[in-house]
């Protein structure tokens, strides 16, 4: 265990960083970020990280002030600076990790961007990475050679579903085939905390060259409160398409839930207009959000992330210390065979 810890919250996620520090009972270490002409920038710790267990919280989603590429470079440069300055261990905490959707070749000569991002983060000296609800867990874990910690939100969403006033049957729904496993985990979590009769549904979807197809709908949602779960909402098309299908099949109310509310301007317009989605729930992984939207609920990740940091800081240093050799067995048994 490393006794000394430093926690940094980079630009764009300072609010969540303050909430994590308040829950964990530690401070946010000072740092500097400066922009230069032609898009170059630098970031440096203002506290010496030498010998410290360094945790770096970074917002890596694109926004109006910076692209995901720009924020990714800032985070990697900051990790590298801490490594150069003698940090004992560096943990990058990226609640949303970009490029994880491109984890395999779907067309000839496609890049495998998820693996390239992993290699770049490792090359900057990061010792381990923490993230929340990646698009494809197996691809994420296989992309990295350093230790990974994947945090999930199904317990948070399940508690919220259980607390809702359903007034009828409850159904958990996956908006596309890729999200079936994620929705199944939420369905199991909902059943485990008292809603044993909760149903399950899913919608088919196929995308090629930006064109979405597939109309298969499986599950009984008639008169039900339907909770559509996805890992992220970007343009809003997938969620809205699934919500409209649930409406067509008789759903009483439709709730959309996602870990990462990336929300393009088009998504906000789509989800606010019409009667497709009655309620929208996201976490604050990429916040802050405007709280005066009556359709929007935001779940806080600070307790979960603070607990993860506390466990990692209190746990073994990576790589672990060598296992001591097994003591030799006694040359003779203390009693004769057969006694």
C-alpha positions as CSV (number, residue, x, y, z in Angstrom):
1,X,0.0,0.0,0.0
2,X,1.2,3.5,-0.8
3,X,0.5,5.8,2.1
4,X,0.4,9.1,0.2
5,X,-2.4,9.8,-2.2
6,X,-3.1,12.7,-4.7
7,X,-6.5,13.1,-6.4
8,X,-6.7,15.4,-9.5
9,X,-9.8,16.4,-11.4
10,X,-9.0,17.8,-14.8
11,X,-10.9,20.5,-16.7
12,X,-14.5,19.6,-17.6
13,X,-15.2,17.3,-14.7
14,X,-14.3,19.5,-11.7
15,X,-17.8,19.4,-10.2
16,X,-17.8,15.6,-10.1
17,X,-14.3,15.7,-8.7
18,X,-15.4,17.9,-5.8
19,X,-18.3,15.6,-5.0
20,X,-16.0,12.5,-5.1
21,X,-13.5,14.2,-2.8
22,X,-16.2,15.2,-0.4
23,X,-17.5,11.7,-0.1
24,X,-14.1,10.2,0.2
25,X,-12.8,12.7,2.7
26,X,-9.8,13.9,0.8
27,X,-8.9,17.1,-1.1
28,X,-8.6,17.8,-4.8
29,X,-5.0,18.5,-5.6
30,X,-4.2,21.7,-7.5
31,X,-3.1,21.6,-11.1
32,X,-2.7,24.0,-14.0
33,X,-4.1,23.7,-17.6
34,X,-3.1,26.3,-20.2
35,X,-4.1,26.7,-23.8
36,X,-1.7,28.1,-26.5
37,X,-2.2,29.3,-30.0
38,X,-2.9,26.8,-32.8
39,X,-4.6,24.4,-30.4
40,X,-1.6,23.3,-28.3
41,X,-1.9,23.1,-24.5
42,X,-0.2,21.9,-21.3
43,X,-1.2,20.5,-18.0
44,X,0.9,20.1,-14.9
45,X,0.4,19.2,-11.2
46,X,1.1,22.0,-8.8
47,X,1.8,19.5,-6.0
48,X,4.8,17.2,-6.3
49,X,3.5,13.7,-7.1
50,X,6.8,12.0,-6.3
51,X,6.1,8.8,-4.3
52,X,2.4,9.3,-4.4
53,X,-0.5,7.1,-5.4
54,X,-2.0,9.4,-8.0
55,X,-5.6,9.3,-9.2
56,X,-6.6,11.4,-12.2
57,X,-10.2,12.0,-12.9
58,X,-10.7,13.0,-16.6
59,X,-13.7,14.0,-18.8
60,X,-13.0,12.5,-22.2
61,X,-16.2,13.2,-24.0
62,X,-16.3,15.8,-26.7
63,X,-18.0,19.1,-26.0
64,X,-18.4,22.7,-27.2
65,X,-15.1,23.7,-25.6
66,X,-13.0,20.7,-26.6
67,X,-13.2,17.5,-28.7
68,X,-12.7,14.1,-27.2
69,X,-9.3,13.9,-29.0
70,X,-8.2,17.1,-27.3
71,X,-9.3,16.0,-23.8
72,X,-7.8,12.6,-24.4
73,X,-4.4,14.2,-25.2
74,X,-4.6,16.4,-22.1
75,X,-5.3,13.4,-19.8
76,X,-2.5,11.3,-21.4
77,X,0.0,14.2,-21.2
78,X,-1.0,14.8,-17.5
79,X,-0.4,11.1,-16.8
80,X,2.9,11.2,-18.5
81,X,4.0,14.3,-16.5
82,X,3.1,12.6,-13.2
83,X,5.1,9.6,-14.3
84,X,8.1,11.7,-15.2
85,X,7.9,13.4,-11.8
86,X,8.1,10.1,-10.0
87,X,4.6,9.2,-9.1
88,X,4.6,5.7,-7.5
89,X,1.4,4.7,-9.3
90,X,-1.0,6.4,-11.7
91,X,-4.7,5.5,-12.0
92,X,-6.7,7.2,-14.8
93,X,-10.4,7.5,-13.9
94,X,-12.4,8.1,-17.1
95,X,-16.2,7.6,-16.4
96,X,-16.7,7.8,-20.1
97,X,-14.0,6.3,-22.3
98,X,-14.2,7.4,-26.0
99,X,-13.6,5.1,-29.0
100,X,-14.7,2.0,-27.2
101,X,-17.6,1.5,-29.7
102,X,-15.0,0.8,-32.5
103,X,-13.7,-2.4,-31.0
104,X,-13.7,-4.7,-34.1
105,X,-13.6,-4.6,-37.8
106,X,-17.0,-4.5,-39.3
107,X,-15.8,-3.5,-42.8
108,X,-12.6,-4.2,-44.7
109,X,-9.6,-2.2,-43.5
110,X,-11.4,-0.8,-40.5
111,X,-9.4,0.5,-37.6
112,X,-9.7,-1.1,-34.1
113,X,-9.7,2.3,-32.3
114,X,-10.4,0.8,-28.8
115,X,-7.1,-1.0,-28.9
116,X,-5.2,2.0,-30.2
117,X,-6.5,4.2,-27.4
118,X,-5.5,1.5,-24.9
119,X,-2.0,1.4,-26.2
120,X,-1.6,5.2,-26.1
121,X,-2.8,5.4,-22.5
122,X,-0.4,2.6,-21.5
123,X,2.5,4.3,-23.3
124,X,1.9,7.5,-21.3
125,X,2.7,5.6,-18.1
126,X,-0.8,4.9,-16.7
127,X,-0.7,1.9,-14.3
128,X,-4.5,1.2,-14.2
129,X,-7.7,2.5,-15.6
130,X,-11.2,2.9,-14.1
131,X,-14.3,3.5,-16.2
132,X,-18.1,3.1,-16.0
133,X,-20.3,1.0,-18.2
134,X,-18.2,0.7,-21.4
135,X,-19.9,-0.2,-24.6
136,X,-18.4,-3.7,-24.8
137,X,-16.9,-5.0,-21.6
138,X,-15.0,-8.0,-23.2
139,X,-13.4,-5.7,-25.8
140,X,-12.5,-3.1,-23.2
141,X,-10.8,-5.7,-20.9
142,X,-9.0,-7.3,-23.9
143,X,-7.7,-4.0,-25.3
144,X,-5.7,-3.1,-22.1
145,X,-2.7,-4.9,-20.8
146,X,-2.7,-2.9,-17.6
147,X,-5.3,-3.6,-14.8
148,X,-8.8,-2.4,-15.5
149,X,-11.7,-1.7,-13.1
150,X,-15.1,-1.6,-14.8
151,X,-17.9,-0.1,-12.6
152,X,-21.5,-0.7,-13.4
153,X,-24.7,1.2,-12.7
154,X,-27.4,-1.5,-12.7
155,X,-27.7,-1.3,-8.9
156,X,-28.3,2.5,-9.1
157,X,-30.9,2.1,-11.9
158,X,-32.5,-0.9,-10.2
159,X,-33.0,1.0,-7.0
160,X,-34.6,3.9,-8.9
161,X,-36.9,1.5,-10.8
162,X,-38.0,-0.2,-7.5
163,X,-38.8,3.2,-6.0
164,X,-41.0,4.3,-8.9
165,X,-44.8,4.1,-8.6
166,X,-45.5,1.7,-11.4
167,X,-49.2,1.3,-11.3
168,X,-48.9,-1.8,-13.5
169,X,-46.4,-4.3,-14.8
170,X,-42.7,-3.3,-15.2
171,X,-40.5,-4.3,-18.2
172,X,-36.8,-3.8,-18.8
173,X,-36.0,-3.3,-22.5
174,X,-32.8,-3.4,-24.6
175,X,-33.0,-1.0,-27.5
176,X,-30.8,-3.1,-29.8
177,X,-29.1,-6.6,-29.8
178,X,-25.8,-5.2,-28.6
179,X,-27.5,-4.0,-25.4
180,X,-29.3,-7.3,-24.5
181,X,-26.7,-8.4,-21.9
182,X,-26.6,-5.0,-20.3
183,X,-30.4,-5.0,-20.0
184,X,-30.4,-8.6,-18.7
185,X,-28.1,-7.5,-15.9
186,X,-30.5,-4.7,-14.9
187,X,-33.5,-7.0,-15.2
188,X,-31.8,-9.5,-12.8
189,X,-31.0,-6.6,-10.4
190,X,-34.6,-5.4,-10.5
191,X,-35.9,-8.9,-9.8
192,X,-33.4,-9.4,-6.9
193,X,-34.7,-6.3,-5.0
194,X,-38.4,-7.2,-5.1
195,X,-39.8,-6.9,-8.6
196,X,-39.8,-10.6,-9.3
197,X,-42.5,-10.3,-12.0
198,X,-40.6,-7.7,-14.0
199,X,-40.6,-8.6,-17.7
200,X,-38.0,-8.3,-20.4
201,X,-38.2,-7.0,-24.0
202,X,-35.8,-6.1,-26.8
203,X,-35.7,-4.3,-30.2
204,X,-33.8,-5.4,-33.3
205,X,-31.5,-2.8,-34.9
206,X,-28.9,-3.0,-37.7
207,X,-26.9,-0.1,-38.9
208,X,-24.8,0.1,-42.1
209,X,-23.4,3.3,-43.6
210,X,-25.6,5.4,-41.2
211,X,-28.8,3.7,-42.2
212,X,-30.7,1.9,-39.4
213,X,-32.9,-1.1,-40.2
214,X,-34.7,-3.9,-38.3
215,X,-38.3,-4.0,-37.0
216,X,-38.4,-7.1,-34.8
217,X,-39.8,-6.5,-31.3
218,X,-39.8,-9.2,-28.7
219,X,-41.6,-9.0,-25.3
220,X,-45.0,-8.1,-23.8
221,X,-45.1,-4.4,-22.9
222,X,-48.9,-3.9,-23.0
223,X,-50.0,-1.6,-20.2
224,X,-46.4,-1.7,-18.7
225,X,-43.9,0.8,-17.4
226,X,-41.1,0.2,-19.8
227,X,-37.5,1.0,-18.9
228,X,-35.2,1.2,-21.9
229,X,-31.5,0.9,-20.9
230,X,-28.5,1.9,-23.0
231,X,-24.9,2.7,-22.2
232,X,-25.0,6.1,-23.8
233,X,-27.3,8.6,-25.6
234,X,-25.6,10.6,-28.3
235,X,-28.0,11.5,-31.1
236,X,-31.0,10.0,-29.3
237,X,-32.2,8.0,-32.4
238,X,-31.7,4.5,-30.9
239,X,-33.6,5.3,-27.7
240,X,-36.4,7.2,-29.5
241,X,-36.9,4.4,-32.0
242,X,-37.1,1.8,-29.2
243,X,-39.5,4.1,-27.3
244,X,-41.8,4.5,-30.3
245,X,-41.8,0.7,-30.8
246,X,-42.8,0.2,-27.2
247,X,-45.6,2.7,-27.5
248,X,-46.8,0.9,-30.6
249,X,-47.0,-2.3,-28.7
250,X,-49.0,-0.8,-25.9
251,X,-46.6,0.5,-23.3
252,X,-48.3,2.8,-20.7
253,X,-45.2,4.9,-20.0
254,X,-41.6,4.8,-21.4
255,X,-38.5,5.6,-19.4
256,X,-35.1,6.0,-21.0
257,X,-32.0,5.2,-18.9
258,X,-28.4,5.6,-19.9
259,X,-25.1,5.8,-18.1
260,X,-23.6,8.5,-20.2
261,X,-25.7,11.4,-21.4
262,X,-23.6,12.7,-24.3
263,X,-26.6,14.5,-25.7
264,X,-26.0,16.3,-29.0
265,X,-28.2,19.3,-29.7
266,X,-30.2,17.0,-32.0
267,X,-30.7,14.5,-29.1
268,X,-32.2,17.1,-26.8
269,X,-34.6,18.3,-29.4
270,X,-35.7,14.7,-30.3
271,X,-36.2,13.7,-26.7
272,X,-38.0,16.8,-25.5
273,X,-40.5,16.8,-28.4
274,X,-43.2,14.3,-29.0
275,X,-44.5,11.6,-26.7
276,X,-41.9,8.9,-27.2
277,X,-40.1,9.2,-23.8
278,X,-41.9,10.2,-20.6
279,X,-38.8,10.3,-18.3
280,X,-35.1,10.3,-19.0
281,X,-32.5,9.2,-16.4
282,X,-28.7,9.5,-16.8
283,X,-25.7,9.6,-14.4
284,X,-23.4,12.6,-14.0
285,X,-20.5,10.9,-15.7
286,X,-20.3,13.6,-18.3
287,X,-22.3,16.4,-16.6
288,X,-23.2,18.9,-15.5
289,X,-26.7,19.0,-16.9
290,X,-29.4,21.6,-16.9
291,X,-31.7,20.5,-14.0
292,X,-34.8,22.4,-15.0
293,X,-35.9,19.9,-17.6
294,X,-38.9,18.1,-16.1
295,X,-38.1,14.9,-18.1
296,X,-34.5,14.6,-16.8
297,X,-33.3,12.8,-13.7
298,X,-29.5,12.6,-12.9
299,X,-28.0,10.0,-10.7
300,X,-24.7,10.8,-8.9
301,X,-21.7,8.6,-9.3
302,X,-19.6,10.2,-6.6
303,X,-20.2,7.5,-3.9
304,X,-19.4,4.7,-6.2
305,X,-16.2,6.3,-7.6
306,X,-15.1,7.4,-4.1
307,X,-15.5,3.8,-2.9
308,X,-13.5,2.5,-5.9
309,X,-10.6,4.9,-5.2
310,X,-10.6,4.0,-1.5
311,X,-10.4,0.3,-2.4
312,X,-7.7,0.8,-5.0
313,X,-5.6,3.0,-2.7
314,X,-5.9,0.6,0.2
315,X,-5.2,-2.4,-2.0
316,X,-2.0,-3.9,-3.3
317,X,0.4,-1.9,-5.5
318,X,0.5,-3.1,-9.1
319,X,2.4,-5.3,-9.9
320,X,1.9,-7.3,-6.7
321,X,4.8,-8.2,-4.5
322,X,6.3,-11.6,-5.2
323,X,4.5,-14.5,-3.5
324,X,6.8,-16.0,-0.8
325,X,7.9,-19.5,-1.5
326,X,5.9,-22.3,0.0
327,X,7.7,-23.8,3.1
328,X,9.2,-27.2,2.5
329,X,7.2,-30.2,3.6
330,X,8.5,-32.0,6.7
331,X,10.9,-34.8,5.9
332,X,8.9,-37.3,7.9
333,X,5.3,-37.5,9.0
334,X,4.7,-37.0,12.8
335,X,3.0,-40.3,13.0
336,X,3.5,-43.7,11.3
337,X,1.0,-44.6,8.5
338,X,-1.9,-46.6,9.8
339,X,-1.9,-45.1,13.3
